[in-house]
Amino acid sequence: MKTELIIRSNSSDIDFALLRDGKLIELNNETTDNKFSVGDIFLAKIGKVLTGLNASFVNVGYEKDGFLHYHDLGAQVNSLNKFIKKVSTGKYKEFTLKNFQKENDINKDGSINEVLKTGQNLLVQIVKEPISTKGPRLSSELSIAGRFLVLVPFSNRVSVSQKIADPKEKERLKRLAKSIKPKGFGVILRTVAEGKKVAELDKDLQNSLDRWKTMCKRIANTNTPTKILSELNRASSILRDVMNESFTNIVTNDDSLKLEIKEYLQEIYPEKENIVKLHRSQVPIFEKYGIERQIKTSFGKTVSMSKGAYLVIEHTEALHVIDVNSGNRSNKAGSQEETALEVNLIAASEIARQLQLRDMGGIIVVDFIDMHKSENRNKLYQHLKEQMALDRTKHKILPPSKFGLIQITRQRVRPELSIKTTEDNPNKNGQVEAPIVLLDKIEADLEKFMSNSKENKKIQLHVHPFIAAYLTKGVNSIRFKWYLKHKKWITIIPRDAYTYLYYRFKAVKNRA
C-alpha cells in the first residue's frame, strides 16, 4: 500500500488530499481564519445554566455560544475549577500537578447548577466544530494529543486503544505508561504506539507535558474568552495521526510549508524526512496528481464504480441514505445471488471511502442489493468492517437486515465536506454534471456494451458535438486510449439533436 499527502496552498486556505494507491480517500481544507478547531482549548466564561437540559451555554468568542453538557464536564471538573482559581492569581506555578490536592469526583447523575455558575471562568476544549446554526460542542475533560499517547490532566487512568488487539501488547504498553506517567495525569495509548519502546513514548509524553505547562502560563491575567492552546495545524495533525511506513510522498506547492513539515517530521518520524518535496511543475499540483478529476467524480449525487455499478447518495435532515445499484449489467456469475454479492462487496469498499472522503457523520443507512443467504450477508458485513477499519473517526456498524439494510453511525466533529460538481448547461438554463462525471458514465457503459457486442460488429457512440470533440481531441485522445484498452476502434458520431447529457451506443454489422 502506497500513501501520499498532497498539499495545495492558496493565499487564504490550504487543501490537503490523502491518496492511498493513487485513490483519493481524504480531503481536508484549512482556512487561515478558522479559530475554532477540534482540540483547541479556551479559557471561557460560563453563560446561561440550563437545569432542564442539564447543560450550559459557554462564551468562547464565537457568534453562537458553545454547548457544554453535564456528562461532558468530566469527573474531575471540581479539581479543574480549583486549579484555574489558583493559577489565575499568577502566584501558583506548580503546573505538573505533582503536589496538587485533587477534589472529589462529581456525581455522575448530578445537576450542572451544583458545579457551574453563570459568569464563572472554565477551561473547555472543542470536541465538535460549529456546524450549520449551532455553536461548538465543548468538554471540560481536557486532553492533549501527542503522536503515541494522549495526556489527560487530573486523571490517574491508563488505557490502550481498542484497535490494538494483542492482549500481551496491551499489557506491555500499560506497564510502560505507568512507569513514565507523571503524578496527577492519566494516559491513553494510541494505536500507533503498538510496538514502540519506552524512550519513544516518554519523549512524546514530555512534549505533551511541555504544551500543558505553556498553556497554564497563559491562564494568569488572561481575559475571557481566549484561546490558550491551539491544536496542531491540519498538515501536522494529519501526519501525527496517520504517518506510517506506507507514506512514500508528501508534496506541497508552498516552500515555507515544506520546511514546516520537514521540521515536524524530524520530531516524529525522522527517517521519512526526505519524502517531503516541493511541487515545481507548471501543471497545477492537484491536476498533476489526478485529484481534481477524482473530486469531480466523487462528490456528486451519483458515484460510479467498477463494472457499471453505482451509488446514489442523498442527505436528509435526519440521516444519510445510500442506495446501491448494479446498473442492470450482464454478469458472468452463475446466479443472481453471486451477482448481488459481487456488486455489494464493490459498493462496500466505495462506501467506506465515501464516508471518509466526505466526512459524513450521524446516521447512515445503506440499501445494499438483497441477498438471501446469511453467509453472504455476513461476508458483506465483515468486508465493510475491514474497509472501515482504516477510518480514524469513531464509528459503529450494525449487521445487515434481511432487507439488505446496513445502519452505520459515524461521529461528526466538523461540517460535512460538500463540493459542487455541476456546471452550467450549454444547451439551456440550469445545471448539468461536469464532463468528467459524464465521461465516467460513458466508460462504464462502454464496458457493458463491449461484453455484450459480437466480435464482427462495429461500435458507434452517438453524442452531443461538444462531447464528441472532447473524446477525439489530440493524438493521444480518450478514444485512442479506449482502443488500446479494448482492442477495438469506437466510431464517434456527433449528433446535433442530442442534449448535452444524452448519448447512445450502437452495434453496426461490418460490411462484406
Backbone torsions as a table, in degrees:
resi	resn	phi	psi	omega
1	MET	NA	130.6	-178.6
2	LYS	-113.2	125.8	-178.9
3	THR	-116.0	135.4	178.9
4	GLU	-132.2	145.5	174.3
5	LEU	-118.4	117.8	-179.5
6	ILE	-110.5	125.6	-174.1
7	ILE	-121.1	121.2	178.4
8	ARG	-109.1	119.6	-177.9
9	SER	-105.1	128.7	173.6
10	ASN	-113.9	-176.9	-178.2
11	SER	-68.7	-31.3	-174.3
12	SER	-111.9	-17.0	-178.4
13	ASP	-154.6	172.6	-179.8
14	ILE	-130.6	132.5	177.2
15	ASP	-106.9	135.0	-179.8
16	PHE	-118.9	123.7	178.8
17	ALA	-118.0	121.4	178.1
18	LEU	-101.4	121.1	-178.1
19	LEU	-111.4	137.2	173.5
20	ARG	-121.0	114.6	-174.0
21	ASP	53.2	41.4	176.6
22	GLY	81.8	-5.2	-176.9
23	LYS	-100.9	131.7	-178.7
24	LEU	-69.0	120.6	-179.8
25	ILE	-118.8	-16.3	179.9
26	GLU	-151.4	135.0	179.2
27	LEU	-133.6	123.0	-178.0
28	ASN	-127.7	152.8	176.9
29	ASN	-131.4	134.9	177.4
30	GLU	-124.5	117.1	178.0
31	THR	-92.9	148.7	-176.9
32	THR	-67.7	-21.2	-178.0
33	ASP	-98.8	11.2	178.6
34	ASN	-78.5	106.9	-175.2
35	LYS	-102.7	4.0	-175.7
36	PHE	-134.5	80.0	-178.6
37	SER	-104.3	152.2	176.6
38	VAL	-57.3	128.9	-179.7
39	GLY	103.3	-19.4	177.6
40	ASP	-64.4	142.7	178.8
41	ILE	-115.6	131.7	-177.7
42	PHE	-120.2	145.1	162.8
43	LEU	-89.3	106.6	-169.2
44	ALA	-116.4	171.2	179.5
45	LYS	-117.1	130.0	179.8
46	ILE	-69.1	129.4	177.5
47	GLY	-96.3	-130.1	-177.6
48	LYS	-71.6	129.6	177.1
49	VAL	-96.0	122.0	-175.3
50	LEU	-106.8	98.2	-177.1
51	THR	-66.4	-30.9	179.6
52	GLY	-63.6	-37.3	178.3
53	LEU	-93.0	-7.0	-174.9
54	ASN	54.1	46.3	-176.4
55	ALA	-149.6	173.8	179.5
56	SER	-141.0	147.3	168.1
57	PHE	-85.5	143.9	-174.9
58	VAL	-132.9	131.4	179.1
59	ASN	-85.5	110.5	176.6
60	VAL	-112.7	8.4	178.5
61	GLY	97.9	-0.9	176.9
62	TYR	-85.4	159.2	-178.1
63	GLU	-60.8	-29.5	174.2
64	LYS	-112.5	137.3	178.8
65	ASP	-62.4	147.3	174.9
66	GLY	-74.0	164.8	-176.7
67	PHE	-117.2	126.6	-179.4
68	LEU	-126.5	111.8	179.5
69	HIS	-88.1	155.3	-180.0
70	TYR	-55.4	-39.7	-177.7
71	HIS	-71.7	-11.2	177.4
72	ASP	-99.5	5.0	178.7
73	LEU	-70.3	-34.1	-173.0
74	GLY	88.4	143.3	-175.8
75	ALA	-60.5	-29.0	-174.0
76	GLN	-100.5	29.0	-177.8
77	VAL	-64.5	-29.8	177.1
78	ASN	-65.5	-37.4	175.9
79	SER	-66.0	-39.7	178.4
80	LEU	-62.8	-44.8	178.7
81	ASN	-59.9	-44.5	179.6
82	LYS	-62.2	-42.2	-179.0
83	PHE	-64.3	-43.7	-179.5
84	ILE	-60.8	-43.3	179.6
85	LYS	-61.3	-40.9	-179.4
86	LYS	-67.3	-47.5	-175.5
87	VAL	-69.9	-32.7	-177.1
88	SER	-61.4	-26.4	-179.9
89	THR	-70.5	-21.9	-177.9
90	GLY	86.1	-6.3	-177.9
91	LYS	-91.8	-30.7	-177.8
92	TYR	-88.4	117.1	-175.7
93	LYS	-126.8	21.2	178.0
94	GLU	-91.0	78.5	-172.9
95	PHE	-80.3	-9.8	-177.1
96	THR	-76.5	-13.9	-178.7
97	LEU	69.7	10.0	-176.0
98	LYS	-62.3	-40.6	-178.1
99	ASN	-110.4	14.2	-178.2
100	PHE	-79.8	129.2	-179.8
101	GLN	-87.1	109.7	-175.8
102	LYS	-75.9	153.6	175.5
103	GLU	-89.1	169.0	177.8
104	ASN	-69.4	151.9	176.3
105	ASP	-64.1	149.3	176.0
106	ILE	-76.4	158.3	178.0
107	ASN	-69.4	128.0	-176.9
108	LYS	-65.1	-20.2	178.1
109	ASP	-108.9	23.0	-176.5
110	GLY	-79.2	-174.2	-179.3
111	SER	-113.3	143.2	-173.5
112	ILE	-66.4	-29.0	-179.8
113	ASN	-72.7	-8.7	173.9
114	GLU	-83.0	-14.9	-174.1
115	VAL	-112.6	-41.8	-175.0
116	LEU	-116.4	148.2	175.9
117	LYS	-127.2	145.8	177.3
118	THR	-57.8	134.3	180.0
119	GLY	91.3	-8.8	-179.2
120	GLN	-74.6	145.5	174.7
121	ASN	-87.0	142.0	-179.3
122	LEU	-150.9	143.0	172.7
123	LEU	-81.8	125.6	179.4
124	VAL	-132.5	153.3	180.0
125	GLN	-121.0	139.6	178.9
126	ILE	-77.4	122.8	177.5
127	VAL	-108.8	-16.1	175.0
128	LYS	-146.5	125.7	-177.6
129	GLU	-68.3	160.7	175.5
130	PRO	-56.6	128.1	-179.1
131	ILE	-128.6	127.5	179.6
132	SER	57.2	-121.9	-177.1
133	THR	-93.4	2.2	-175.5
134	LYS	-95.1	145.4	173.1
135	GLY	-76.3	179.9	-178.5
136	PRO	-68.4	148.5	172.7
137	ARG	-89.2	135.8	-170.3
138	LEU	-122.3	161.1	172.6
139	SER	-142.6	144.9	173.9
140	SER	-104.6	9.3	170.8
141	GLU	-90.8	90.6	-169.9
142	LEU	-73.7	150.3	174.3
143	SER	-149.0	143.9	178.8
144	ILE	-119.7	111.6	-174.0
145	ALA	-83.9	131.2	172.6
146	GLY	-112.8	-168.4	-179.0
147	ARG	-68.8	-46.2	-174.1
148	PHE	-108.9	-20.3	-176.3
149	LEU	-147.3	163.2	177.4
150	VAL	-115.2	129.4	-179.1
151	LEU	-94.2	127.3	-177.6
152	VAL	-120.7	104.9	-179.8
153	PRO	-67.7	152.6	178.7
154	PHE	65.3	25.3	179.8
155	SER	-131.8	157.1	174.6
156	ASN	-116.3	3.0	-172.8
157	ARG	-73.5	140.6	170.8
158	VAL	-123.3	118.6	-179.2
159	SER	-135.9	164.0	-175.4
160	VAL	-126.0	143.8	179.2
161	SER	-52.2	136.8	179.2
162	GLN	-67.3	-18.1	-179.7
163	LYS	-74.8	-12.8	173.0
164	ILE	-86.0	109.9	-170.2
165	ALA	-85.8	-31.0	-173.6
166	ASP	-70.4	116.4	-179.1
167	PRO	-60.1	-36.6	-179.7
168	LYS	-66.5	-39.6	178.4
169	GLU	-67.7	-38.1	177.3
170	LYS	-61.4	-44.5	-179.1
171	GLU	-65.7	-39.6	178.9
172	ARG	-62.2	-46.0	-179.7
173	LEU	-64.5	-40.1	177.2
174	LYS	-61.1	-42.2	-179.2
175	ARG	-64.0	-43.3	179.3
176	LEU	-65.9	-41.4	-178.9
177	ALA	-63.3	-41.2	179.0
178	LYS	-64.5	-31.0	-178.2
179	SER	-74.1	-23.0	-177.4
180	ILE	-112.8	-8.9	-174.9
181	LYS	-66.5	125.7	176.6
182	PRO	-72.5	151.4	-180.0
183	LYS	-63.3	138.1	178.7
184	GLY	92.0	-2.7	-179.0
185	PHE	-125.1	144.8	170.5
186	GLY	-100.8	165.4	-177.6
187	VAL	-138.1	134.6	172.9
188	ILE	-116.3	119.8	179.2
189	LEU	-80.8	127.2	-179.3
190	ARG	-84.2	167.3	-177.5
191	THR	-58.3	-38.7	-177.4
192	VAL	-70.5	-6.1	177.8
193	ALA	-76.3	-11.9	-177.5
194	GLU	-56.3	125.6	176.9
195	GLY	83.0	-1.3	-176.7
196	LYS	-81.4	152.2	-179.5
197	LYS	-87.7	164.1	-175.6
198	VAL	-62.2	-33.0	-179.1
199	ALA	-65.1	-39.9	179.3
200	GLU	-67.5	-40.5	179.3
201	LEU	-66.4	-41.2	-178.3
202	ASP	-65.8	-40.2	178.7
203	LYS	-62.1	-41.7	179.3
204	ASP	-66.6	-40.7	179.0
205	LEU	-62.6	-42.5	179.9
206	GLN	-63.9	-36.5	176.6
207	ASN	-62.0	-43.7	178.8
208	SER	-66.8	-37.7	178.6
209	LEU	-64.2	-39.1	177.2
210	ASP	-63.5	-38.7	178.0
211	ARG	-65.6	-37.8	177.0
212	TRP	-63.0	-44.4	-179.6
213	LYS	-64.7	-42.0	178.5
214	THR	-61.0	-40.6	178.8
215	MET	-64.0	-43.9	-177.8
216	CYS	-63.1	-35.1	179.3
217	LYS	-63.1	-26.8	-177.5
218	ARG	-81.8	-12.6	-175.4
219	ILE	-69.1	-41.1	-175.7
220	ALA	-61.8	132.2	175.8
221	ASN	58.5	28.3	178.4
222	THR	-100.1	133.7	176.4
223	ASN	-75.8	152.8	177.3
224	THR	-107.6	147.2	-4.5
225	PRO	-85.7	144.3	178.9
226	THR	-144.2	136.2	173.2
227	LYS	-76.6	124.9	-177.8
228	ILE	-114.2	-9.1	173.2
229	LEU	-150.4	123.0	179.8
230	SER	-97.0	142.3	169.8
231	GLU	-64.6	157.2	176.8
232	LEU	-57.4	154.2	175.4
233	ASN	-61.6	164.0	-170.7
234	ARG	-60.1	-39.2	179.9
235	ALA	-61.3	-47.9	-178.0
236	SER	-66.8	-39.2	-178.4
237	SER	-68.4	-36.2	176.2
238	ILE	-63.7	-46.4	-179.7
239	LEU	-64.6	-40.7	178.8
240	ARG	-59.2	-40.6	-173.7
241	ASP	-83.9	-31.8	-171.7
242	VAL	-122.2	-4.8	-176.4
243	MET	-60.7	127.2	177.3
244	ASN	-155.0	-171.6	-175.7
245	GLU	-63.6	-23.5	-175.7
246	SER	-73.1	-14.6	-178.9
247	PHE	-68.6	125.2	180.0
248	THR	-117.7	-14.7	-172.9
249	ASN	-153.9	131.5	166.7
250	ILE	-130.5	113.6	-173.5
251	VAL	-123.1	134.2	176.3
252	THR	-137.8	155.5	177.9
253	ASN	-97.5	10.3	-177.5
254	ASP	-119.6	120.3	-175.0
255	ASP	-64.1	-42.5	-178.8
256	SER	-67.7	-35.1	177.6
257	LEU	-67.9	-36.1	177.2
258	LYS	-60.8	-45.9	179.7
259	LEU	-64.8	-39.8	179.6
260	GLU	-62.5	-43.4	-179.5
261	ILE	-67.3	-41.3	178.9
262	LYS	-60.4	-41.9	179.2
263	GLU	-63.4	-41.1	179.9
264	TYR	-67.1	-40.4	178.4
265	LEU	-65.5	-30.9	176.3
266	GLN	-60.0	-31.0	179.7
267	GLU	-80.0	-46.3	-170.4
268	ILE	-99.7	-25.0	-174.9
269	TYR	-156.9	66.3	-172.5
270	PRO	-57.5	-28.5	-178.7
271	GLU	-70.0	-13.7	179.9
272	LYS	-103.3	7.8	-175.7
273	GLU	-58.8	-34.5	-174.0
274	ASN	-77.6	-6.0	179.9
275	ILE	-83.2	-6.8	179.4
276	VAL	-80.2	123.6	-175.9
277	LYS	-131.5	156.7	176.4
278	LEU	-100.8	129.6	178.9
279	HIS	-77.7	119.2	-176.8
280	ARG	-114.0	-7.6	-175.7
281	SER	-67.3	153.9	175.5
282	GLN	-72.3	-22.4	176.9
283	VAL	-71.5	128.5	179.1
284	PRO	-52.4	144.0	-170.2
285	ILE	-59.1	-40.7	-179.2
286	PHE	-73.3	-26.5	174.9
287	GLU	-71.5	-42.4	-177.0
288	LYS	-57.3	-39.9	-176.2
289	TYR	-99.6	14.4	174.6
290	GLY	69.3	20.5	-175.3
291	ILE	-79.3	-39.0	-179.5
292	GLU	-58.0	-43.4	-179.9
293	ARG	-64.6	-42.1	-179.1
294	GLN	-65.5	-34.7	177.2
295	ILE	-63.8	-45.8	-179.2
296	LYS	-61.0	-37.5	-174.6
297	THR	-91.0	-6.6	-173.0
298	SER	-109.5	-13.5	-172.0
299	PHE	-111.3	6.6	178.1
300	GLY	-80.0	176.4	176.5
301	LYS	-64.7	-37.2	179.0
302	THR	-106.6	132.2	-180.0
303	VAL	-120.7	118.1	179.9
304	SER	-78.8	146.8	177.1
305	MET	-126.8	-178.7	-180.0
306	SER	-70.2	157.4	176.3
307	LYS	61.2	27.9	173.1
308	GLY	83.9	-6.7	179.1
309	ALA	-75.6	159.3	179.0
310	TYR	-154.3	161.5	177.4
311	LEU	-111.1	148.1	168.4
312	VAL	-117.8	120.3	-175.1
313	ILE	-113.5	122.2	179.3
314	GLU	-130.1	148.7	-176.3
315	HIS	-119.8	122.8	173.6
316	THR	-105.6	177.7	179.5
317	GLU	-62.5	-34.8	-173.2
318	ALA	-93.4	-30.9	-172.7
319	LEU	-161.3	173.4	172.6
320	HIS	-102.0	141.6	177.4
321	VAL	-123.2	130.1	178.9
322	ILE	-122.4	125.1	179.6
323	ASP	-108.6	131.5	179.9
324	VAL	-99.1	127.7	-179.1
325	ASN	-125.7	140.2	179.9
326	SER	-81.8	-16.4	-178.9
327	GLY	77.2	17.3	179.3
328	ASN	52.2	37.1	-176.6
329	ARG	-84.9	155.2	173.0
330	SER	-78.4	149.8	-176.1
331	ASN	-142.6	145.3	-179.4
332	LYS	-84.1	-2.8	179.3
333	ALA	-62.5	154.0	-172.7
334	GLY	-74.2	-18.9	-176.1
335	SER	-152.9	168.0	178.5
336	GLN	-64.2	-35.3	179.0
337	GLU	-61.9	-43.1	179.2
338	GLU	-66.2	-39.5	177.6
339	THR	-61.6	-45.5	-179.6
340	ALA	-62.0	-42.2	179.7
341	LEU	-63.7	-44.4	-178.5
342	GLU	-61.0	-47.1	-179.6
343	VAL	-65.7	-41.4	-178.9
344	ASN	-63.5	-38.0	178.9
345	LEU	-67.2	-40.8	176.1
346	ILE	-61.7	-43.8	-177.9
347	ALA	-65.4	-39.1	-179.0
348	ALA	-60.6	-41.7	178.5
349	SER	-63.7	-42.6	-179.3
350	GLU	-70.6	-36.2	179.1
351	ILE	-64.4	-42.5	177.4
352	ALA	-59.0	-40.2	178.0
353	ARG	-68.0	-42.7	-177.7
354	GLN	-64.6	-40.7	179.6
355	LEU	-60.6	-42.4	-179.9
356	GLN	-73.3	-40.7	-176.6
357	LEU	-65.9	-45.9	-179.2
358	ARG	-86.0	-9.0	-175.3
359	ASP	54.8	49.1	179.4
360	MET	-74.3	135.2	-178.4
361	GLY	-130.8	177.9	-178.6
362	GLY	83.4	-141.8	-178.4
363	ILE	-96.8	129.3	177.0
364	ILE	-122.1	125.5	177.8
365	VAL	-112.4	125.2	-178.4
366	VAL	-112.3	124.5	177.6
367	ASP	-98.1	92.6	177.0
368	PHE	-78.0	165.5	176.7
369	ILE	-69.2	135.1	-175.9
370	ASP	-57.5	136.8	173.1
371	MET	-130.1	135.4	-174.2
372	HIS	-88.2	-24.9	-176.0
373	LYS	-88.4	129.5	-178.1
374	SER	-64.3	-32.4	179.7
375	GLU	-67.1	-32.1	177.0
376	ASN	-72.0	-37.8	176.8
377	ARG	-64.6	-36.8	178.3
378	ASN	-69.5	-38.2	176.1
379	LYS	-58.3	-45.2	179.4
380	LEU	-62.1	-45.4	-178.9
381	TYR	-60.3	-46.5	-179.5
382	GLN	-66.2	-38.2	179.9
383	HIS	-65.2	-42.6	179.4
384	LEU	-64.1	-40.3	178.4
385	LYS	-63.7	-40.9	178.1
386	GLU	-63.2	-42.8	-179.0
387	GLN	-67.0	-32.3	-178.6
388	MET	-90.1	-2.3	179.5
389	ALA	-64.0	-26.4	-179.7
390	LEU	-81.5	-8.3	179.9
391	ASP	-76.7	121.5	-177.4
392	ARG	-74.3	-20.8	-177.8
393	THR	-76.0	138.7	-178.9
394	LYS	-62.3	130.9	-178.0
395	HIS	-151.2	163.4	177.0
396	LYS	-140.7	137.9	-178.0
397	ILE	-121.9	129.2	176.3
398	LEU	-94.6	149.9	179.5
399	PRO	-61.6	155.6	-178.6
400	PRO	-68.3	144.4	175.3
401	SER	-82.4	174.0	178.8
402	LYS	-65.2	-20.0	179.0
403	PHE	-87.6	1.9	177.9
404	GLY	86.3	10.8	-179.9
405	LEU	-88.8	135.4	172.7
406	ILE	-121.8	129.8	179.4
407	GLN	-103.2	134.7	-179.4
408	ILE	-129.4	136.7	168.0
409	THR	-113.7	136.5	-178.4
410	ARG	-137.1	129.1	-177.0
411	GLN	-63.3	135.8	178.2
412	ARG	-115.3	118.9	-179.3
413	VAL	-118.8	-9.9	178.3
414	ARG	-135.2	159.9	175.0
415	PRO	-59.0	141.9	179.3
416	GLU	-62.1	140.5	179.6
417	LEU	-78.8	119.8	-179.9
418	SER	-127.8	122.5	-177.0
419	ILE	-123.0	130.8	179.9
420	LYS	-73.0	125.9	-178.2
421	THR	-114.5	4.2	179.0
422	THR	-97.4	161.6	179.0
423	GLU	-133.5	167.7	178.0
424	ASP	-61.6	136.5	178.4
425	ASN	-78.0	118.6	-178.8
426	PRO	-71.9	-16.5	-178.5
427	ASN	-83.5	-34.7	-175.6
428	LYS	-160.0	-179.9	179.4
429	ASN	-67.6	156.4	178.8
430	GLY	110.1	-171.2	-175.4
431	GLN	-120.1	148.9	173.7
432	VAL	-133.8	164.4	177.4
433	GLU	-67.7	149.7	-178.6
434	ALA	-62.7	152.1	-179.3
435	PRO	-53.6	-35.9	-179.8
436	ILE	-61.5	-40.7	179.3
437	VAL	-65.9	-43.2	177.9
438	LEU	-61.6	-39.6	179.7
439	LEU	-60.7	-41.3	178.5
440	ASP	-60.0	-40.2	179.5
441	LYS	-67.1	-41.9	179.5
442	ILE	-61.8	-44.6	-178.8
443	GLU	-65.1	-37.6	178.1
444	ALA	-65.3	-41.3	178.7
445	ASP	-69.9	-32.4	177.4
446	LEU	-62.6	-40.8	177.8
447	GLU	-57.1	-46.5	-179.2
448	LYS	-65.4	-43.5	-177.4
449	PHE	-64.4	-37.9	179.5
450	MET	-64.7	-38.1	-178.1
451	SER	-71.4	-23.5	-178.4
452	ASN	-95.1	-24.9	-174.4
453	SER	-77.8	151.2	-179.4
454	LYS	-85.7	154.4	-174.7
455	GLU	-58.2	-35.1	-172.5
456	ASN	-87.2	12.1	-178.7
457	LYS	-112.4	141.6	173.6
458	LYS	-81.5	154.1	178.3
459	ILE	-114.4	128.3	176.3
460	GLN	-113.6	144.2	173.5
461	LEU	-119.5	115.9	179.1
462	HIS	-97.7	121.5	-175.9
463	VAL	-143.4	168.2	173.8
464	HIS	-59.7	144.9	-177.8
465	PRO	-55.4	-35.2	178.4
466	PHE	-60.3	-44.8	-177.7
467	ILE	-71.2	-37.9	178.2
468	ALA	-58.6	-44.0	179.6
469	ALA	-65.1	-38.4	179.9
470	TYR	-64.4	-39.2	-176.4
471	LEU	-76.1	-24.3	-174.3
472	THR	-108.6	3.4	-175.2
473	LYS	-69.6	130.1	173.7
474	GLY	83.2	164.7	179.2
475	VAL	-66.8	-43.9	-179.7
476	ASN	-94.6	57.0	-174.1
477	SER	-74.0	170.6	176.7
478	ILE	-62.9	-40.3	178.2
479	ARG	-60.5	-39.1	179.4
480	PHE	-65.8	-36.9	177.1
481	LYS	-65.2	-35.9	175.9
482	TRP	-63.2	-39.4	-180.0
483	TYR	-62.8	-43.8	179.2
484	LEU	-63.9	-34.9	-177.2
485	LYS	-78.4	-45.4	-171.9
486	HIS	-102.1	-6.9	-178.7
487	LYS	57.8	34.4	179.3
488	LYS	-148.7	133.2	-177.4
489	TRP	-82.4	129.8	179.2
490	ILE	-99.9	121.7	177.3
491	THR	-84.3	121.4	-178.4
492	ILE	-103.3	123.5	-175.7
493	ILE	-115.8	114.4	176.8
494	PRO	-68.6	136.0	179.9
495	ARG	-127.7	109.9	-178.8
496	ASP	-62.9	-27.8	-176.7
497	ALA	-76.5	-16.2	-177.4
498	TYR	-78.4	143.8	172.5
499	THR	-76.4	168.6	-173.4
500	TYR	-56.6	-37.8	-175.2
501	LEU	-92.8	-11.4	-173.6
502	TYR	-86.8	138.4	174.7
503	TYR	-150.5	162.5	-178.0
504	ARG	-152.6	134.8	174.2
505	PHE	-94.7	142.3	176.2
506	LYS	-135.3	141.8	174.2
507	ALA	-102.1	123.5	-175.6
508	VAL	-118.4	134.4	-179.8
509	LYS	-66.4	139.8	173.5
510	ASN	-69.0	139.1	178.0
511	ARG	-77.6	142.9	-178.4
512	ALA	-68.6	NA	NA
